[in-house]
Amino acid sequence: MKPLLNRRQFLKWMGLSGLSLLLTKCGFDPIPTLEPTLTSAPSPLPSNTPFPAPTATTALLPTATFPPAPSATPAYKALTAIGRATTYDVAVLRRELETMFDGLGGLGDIIRPGARVALKPNLTGGTWTDSTLPAPATELFATHPALVQALAELLIDAGAGHIRIMDGLGDEAIFHAWGYQDAAAHVNAELVDLCKTSPYNDFIPFPVGPKRQVYDVFYLNPTLHEADVFISVAKMKCHSTTGVTLALKNLIGIAPTSRYRRLDKDNNRSAFHESTVFDHRLPRVIVDLNLARPVHLALIDGVMTVEAGAGAWDAGYNPVKPGLLVAGKNPVATDAVCAAIMGFAPDAPSGTQPFAYADNHLALARDAGLGTNRLDEIGVVGPSIAEAAFPFKMVR
């Protein structure tokens, strides 16, 4: 019979708690055990188990509760890792991610054997601008597929049984044109357009819970419910409304456009926005989405990106190469560290930069119990924020 775990996977799964017990039996002082990130462990499944077929009585997600990620010292509420990479070579990215995840305590507290994992890159925009861009969209404003592939390889090593790569696309050609079909093939992953119901029959309700800001419930693709682990793989960018668009705001893309637009002709989630100069609504929708579908791991692509805009639709956007990756098991803390690297105060008052045109969604997320945006409560492994600093210009 083929073993469920190989030696490398067993050691990663065993983690610090198993090592601590072994050392105790041998007469050594035990290693302090880190608290798990998930509110409950995913059910173990054979490594070849796919996402189950949908049923008419699909269960709803429980009300989101998101405990702080494990920290290097008890004083920290969360731990974030910073890494460096100047290329989108998969092998280079994989090595750097492995170092970063080791600094975060490994993936064993997130990935159980056979876990079904959903990866949500930022695939905003569309291929209609590709011919006019100075570089590929994935080197400008979209998450690069090589980073998603490198992450997926490490998740499989950690024991993941099935992987889906998903986003709510504004352009059906994106998966092929931006290299996601090839990346998915390398890791035997499925691609899902969250603006469609496929491979299910309909969207299902995801309750937000008692900390709701705007919405009581969202209607989303059931594949988001079937995932044991949900990972936001964002791009390091500024945004004309919310100031920064990172792991938290990346979840705007899980909502189907057809359900969240004001007019049938809109090709965006216009119902999420407030039609005023200062937007109180969008930051709160971001919080609601993160409560409805909690993020277990955040990874931000800052290898190549743009400043002074979120994409080619922002006049004056400028390609930059920070050469950075940021990761953490708490998306609020990860976004806070990333914002600080970009030269912004993550706890800045609403109405001040970078939150000049909308309420500070990082502070709202903190108040909703999703994590901390206070840098003195966040431990950083790898280069320090000061060493990694790469100031961004704001959207004009």
N, C-alpha and C positions, 0 to 999 in steps of 0.2 A: 504493500500500500504506500502510495506517495505521501510523505509527511506534509501536514498542513503548513508548517513553517520551516524555512531553511535556517541555518545557523545564524546568519546575519539578521534575518527578520526576528528570530527568537530573542536575540540579544537586544535589539531595538525595542521589542514588545515588552521584554522583561523590565527594562528601565531601571530607575534608581531604587524603586521600592523593593524589587526583587533582589538587587545587589545589596541593599541595606540589610535584608533578612539574612542573606548568606554571610555577610560580615559579622552580624550579631552572633550567629551560630558558631563562628570561628573565634569569638572572643574579642572582636574589635568593636569600637564605638560605631553605632549605626549612622548612615547618612540621612540627613533630614529629608523626609518624603515631601515632594511637591504636590499641591492640591491639583486634581485634574481640572481641565478647562471645561469639558462638557458637563451639562447638568445631568446627563445619564449616558451610559455607554451604549453605543450602537450594538444591535444584536449580532453575534458572530455568525458569519455565513461562509460557505465554501468559497474559495477564491474565484471560482468560475461562475458564481451566481449572478445573473443579470438583474437589472431593475425589474421588479415584478410587473406583470400586466395590470393595467388599471381596472378597477371595479367600480360599480355604481355607488358603493358605500365607502369610498376612500375616507379614512379617518383624518380629522383635522389636526394641524399642529397644535401642541399645547401652548399656553400662554408663555411667551418668551421670558426666560430668566437667564441672565448671562453673568456668571461669576467671573471675577478677575482672573487673568492668566497667572500662572506661577511666576514667582519673582526670585531674583538671585538672593535677596535679603528680605526679611519680613517687612521692612519699611516700605518696599515698593508694592504698589497695587497691580502693576503690570510690567512686563518685560518686552522690549523691542530690540530687534537686531538690525544693524546696518551693514551692508556689504558693498563691495566694489566690483564692477565689471564694465569693461569698455567695448565689449563685443557681444553679439547675439549668437555666438557659437554655443551650441547646446552643452557640450562637454564642459566648457568654462563656466557657464551658468549653473550647471549641476553641481560642480565642485564648490562654488561659492554658496549656493543655497544649502548644501549639506553642512557647511561650516556654520552658517547662520542658524539653521535648525538645531544643530548640536548646542549652540549657545543658548537657545531657548528651551533646552531640556529634551530635545528630540521630538518625534512625532507620535510616540507611543501612547500619549494621553489623548490623542485625537483619532488616530487610525487604529481601529481594531481589525483583527483578521477577517477578510471578506467585506470590509466596509464599502458602501456605495458612496462615491464622492462626486460632488458637483462643483465644477470650476467655472467661475463667472468672470471672464475677461471684459475689458471695456472696448467694445467694438462700435463706438459711436460714429456717426456720419455715414458715408456711402461711397461706393466706387465711382460715382459720377464725377468726383473731383480728381481721381487718380492721375489722369493725364496732365494735369496742371500743377501737380505737387512737385516740390524740389527734391523729395525723397519718398520712399514708400510710406504709406499711411502708418504702418506699424513702427516706423522709425520717427514718427511725428506725434500723432495723437491717439493711436490705438495700441492696446497691449500687444506685444510681439508674440507670435506663436511659438518661437523657440523657448521663451521663458515658460510658457504653459506646458510645453513638452518636457522640459527639464524638471519642472515641478511634478508632473504626472509620473515620470520615471521614479522619482524619489518616493512618491506616494505608493507606487506599486511595490517597491522594495520594502516599504514599511508595512505592507500587508493589504493594501487596498485591493478589493476584488473586482470592482467595476467603476469606470470613470465616464462621466458625461461632461462635455464642454458646451456651455450655453450662454446665450445672450438674446435679448429682444432686438432683432435686426430691423433696421430701416431700409435695408437693401439685401435682397436674397443672394446676391452674388458675392457677398463679403467672405463667407467661409472658404470659397474657392480662391477668390482673387487675393486674399490676404494671407494665404498659406495655412489656414486652419485644417483643411482636409488632409494635407500631408502630415501635419503635426499629429492629428488625431489617429491617422493610420499607424504611425510609429508606436503608439501606446495602446492601440486597439480601443480607442475611446469613441463614444457616440457624440454627434453634433446635434444640438437642439436649438431651434429658433423659438424663444419664449414668447414671441408675438403670435405664435400659432398654438393650437391645442395638441398637435401631433407630438408624441405617439398616442395621445389620449383622445377622448371624445369631446371634452369640454374643459374649461377652466374650473377650478374649485376654490372655495373660500378659505382664506388664511386669516384667522382672527388676530388682531393687533394686541389686545389685552388691556389691562386697566391703566397702563401708562400712555394710552393713545393720545395723539395730538390733534389729528384731523380725521383720519379714517378709522372706523370700527373694524373693517375687514377689507382685504384685497382679494381680487379674483385672479389667480395665477395658474400657470401650467402645473399639473400635478407632479411633474418630475421633481419640482422643488421640494415637495413633501416626501417623496420616496428616498431622497438623499439622506444618508446618515451623517454626512459631513458636508458643509457648505463653505467654499473658499472664494473670497473676493480677490481677484487678480487685477488690480487697477493700474492706471497710468498716473505718473506724477505730473499734475497740471494745475493751472489756475482756471477759474471760471468767472464769467462776467456777472453772475448773480450770487452764487454761494461763496465766492472768494477762492476756494480750493475745491477740486474734484478728485477725491482719493477713494479709499476703500469703502467708506460709508455711502458716499453719493453714487458709487458704482452700482448700487442696488436699484437706482431709478430704472435701469435697463431690464429688470426682471418683470416689470409690469407690461402687459400687452398694450400696444398703442391703441388698438380698437376699443379697449375698455376705458382708456384714460385720456381721451381727447375731447375737446369741446365741440368741434365740428367734424363731420365725416371727412372733409377735405384735409384736415390736419394730419401731417405725417410725424407728429411728435406727441408727447404726453402733456398736452396743453392744459389739461385739468389740474395738473400738479402745480401750476404757476399762478401767481397773483398778478393781475394786470395793473400794477402800480410800479413806481420807481423803486420802492423798497419792498422786498418780497418777504412776508412773514410766513407764507404758506409752504413754499418749497422746502425750507429747512426742516419743517415739522413733518412733511411727507417722508423725507429721508429717514427721520427717526422712526416713524411708523413702519416703514418697510424693513428696517433692521430689527424691530421688535417682532414683526410677523415672521421673518425668516432670518434668524440669528446667524451671524458669521462666526465660524470656528477658527479660521486662520485668514489673515490679511497679508497680501504680498503686493508690493507696489513697484512697478517698472519705471525706474528713473535712469535707465542706461542711455536712451535717447528719447527726447520728447520735445515739447514746445513750451515757450514762455509767452506772456502777453496774449494768451488766448487758450481756448480748449480745443481748437481745431482750425481748419482752413476757413471756416465761416466767420471767424473773428478777424477783423481787419488789423493788420500789424502783428499777427502772430509770428514768432521767430523760433526756428529750430535751435535746440541746445543739446549738449551732451554731458549731463551731470556724471554719468558713469556710476550710478548708484542703484542699490536695491534696498528696500526697507520691508521688514516682515515682523509679524507679531501675532499672538493668539488672542489679542483684544483689538478690534478694529478702531476703537476710539483712540486708544493710546498710540497705535501705529500711525494713524492720521495725524495725531498731535506731533509726534516726532518728525514726521515727513514735512508738515507745515513749518516746523522750526528750521529744518534743513533749508527750506525754500526761502527763509528769511522772515517768516510771519510768526506772530505770537498766537499760539493755538487757543489761548484763553482771552484773546482780545475782546473787548465789549462790542456788541452789535452796533453797527453804524460806524465802526472804525476799520481800517485796513487789517486783514483782507476782507472783512465782513462788512464792507461799506454799503452794500446794496441788499443785504438780507441778514436775518438773525444768524448768530453763530451756531451752526448745527452741531459742532463739536460740544459746545456747552449744553445745548439741549439734549444731546445724547447722554452726556454725563448725568444731567438731572433726571433722565429717564432710567438710570441704572445700567446703562450699556457699557460703561467704562469711564476712565478718567482722561481728561485732556490737560491735566496739570503736570508739567514736566518734572517737578520735584517728586512726583509720585510714580514716575516711570523709570525703570532701570534700562540702560542701554548697553548692549554687548556689541563688540566690533569697534569700528571708529566712533569717536564721540560725535555729538551733534556739531560741535565747533569744528572738528576736523573734516566732517563731511559737508559743511555748509556750502550751499550753492544758491545764492540769492536769485529769485525769479522776479522779472518785471510783471506787473499786474496787467490785466486786460485793459486796453484803452477805452 
